[in-house]
């Protein structure tokens, strides 16, 4: 029994994930100049970014390189027109010669990076996948459980026969006559009862976790949708240059004075659209940086300076944000949102001067609709931390974890009488499916990968989400001007 207790203690120590020590920087590749770290409880999404949370500014030498990688990933350094112009040029080349290279260029230009890993329905393709699946994270636990099952089988064989010939146990038909083995049938009855309860409760737990993951995904897309709607409305109502001396060429296309440096808009309206697009991009980047540990370094002083260097944030705006000492760093994105609302209202009421009007199409409902979209945007952004904070009660997750672990660890004890050494194989199979399902549920409950649990499984690629929003600004401004 001493061996049994020792294996149980080692197993619990190896699988303990209740407290996770998270480095103060945004990535494992970064190391703080001091050894400061803080412990984040499993039930708290990075301590819910409370107001006392401090973002360290004394980073290692490679912090600048990491910042550059993160900003490059968000698409800040990309040309806003790159995706638009690449698609147009590739499409023109393909229509002219139709070569295989042109077709590949079109597909590459039109390709949309997935925010989550895509799958193909073919069973053969699915069977070949390993990286990024729950199986890749569940196999170490299955191996540990199989080691425990093997040790138990050797222990019982030695206690009953004085040797380690566990394979011989399968051939002996009188195993149940041994008192120690016969008493294990009681564990088998308990295990059979637990199987139904564990299967039902685990299935329900996974369903609840997937529902949370789906709701979270819908909210992230809704935030993106509000940003798109605001820019679409402004671009559709912005003032355009009047076309003079319009004539038609041989191809029956209109040509005239509308071709200018402002893509058909007036100078004031074009600068207004660029201002709103830049501030919405800044808000989106700062918002997700406040919600995920992966991008939190962008809220540090070095991160904001890099945003200034790339032109997403102006020096005046950074100074204004730094002056807000009473506002936590993780809440300053709402200051940017307020300034965007004010700029939109000023642009709409600037319409009194028809000569320099920013809004070229009068609509008495435009301001009302925009304010509604802004309030919905703020509401959706506020629901993200609320979803994470209430994702799952500790008592529920704790009970399911203990139930599944007890069921799996009792497998070699319950099935030794009927399966012998083959109970090790059964333990491994049940570990893959039962504890794998439990891992899947916990991954569903951490869509932003803030807890570093089961890395590479089902976490959102926020870089893709931000790049899509950045490209949307050019889509609405230049698409509206072209039409």
C-alpha angles and dihedrals in degrees: 000000000000089000091050093052091046092054092048092052092049091048093051091047092050096049100039107127101155094111122034122192108222121194114234093240126079100248138033087238090064121077124191119237087238126047092244116142135155134215118240117201114232091238093055122075097229089321085304090278091277119196092259093058109116126206110216117231099189100088130166123266094269092058091098090054091050091049090051091051093050094047091046088052092053090054095241093131093047121102106257088224096046098097091041096049094040091055092046095049094045091049091051092049092049093050091051101051106001094216124164090247091055091049091052090048091052092050092048093047092047095043115118117212111234119242087210130024112279124221137206118226095226109113092217091057093046092050091055094057120101112142113078094019131110089246090066089057099037100054096077090055090047091052092050091050091048090051088053091048092049092050090050092051092051091046094053092045091051093047093049103035107014094238139079101239094127094162089062088061091072092057095050112092094189097064093115090059090068106095096222093050093043091056089058090071087079089061088049091058092049090047092052090053092048092051095069094044093046094048094050097043094044092049091051091047092053090048091053092047092049090050089055091048091050093048090050092051092049091052092051090052091045090056089051090048093054090053090051093048093052093051093044093053094048094046091048093052099038118120117261133205114258113247112236130190090013115186137165123244128213092280090055092247122142117245129178148110095319090090104095143125092280097059093244097314125110116259093253096046093047092051089046092054091047091051094051092045092051094048093047089051089050092049092050093050094046092046096056090041087060093051104044130053090217094069102027091106088072088070093058121097091258091049093052090047089054090050087054090051091053093049097243090111125033122221091243091054091048091051090050091050092048089052090061094087093159093057117080116239090243091059102045093093088077089062087059089049092052091051089051091053090050091049091051092051092048090050092051094047090045083077092089089087102064093191095060098026118156096195108054099183115062113226122162090200097052096089092045093051092046092051089049091052092048092050091048089049091053091046093051091048090051092051093062096072089039091055092049094046092053099034097117135347115245093234092056096049091042093053094048091048093052092044094052094043092049092049094050096042092050091055098090091044094049097042101039092094094055103028107025112188090359088072084080090065091047090051091053093049094049090046091055095050105031101036089034089057090049090052089050090053092051090048089053087055093055105050094159093052092233094146097049091231117153095354117222096020118120098323116146118252097228090182088068092047092053093044090053091053091047091053091047091066092061091041094060098037099046096030091055092047093051093055 
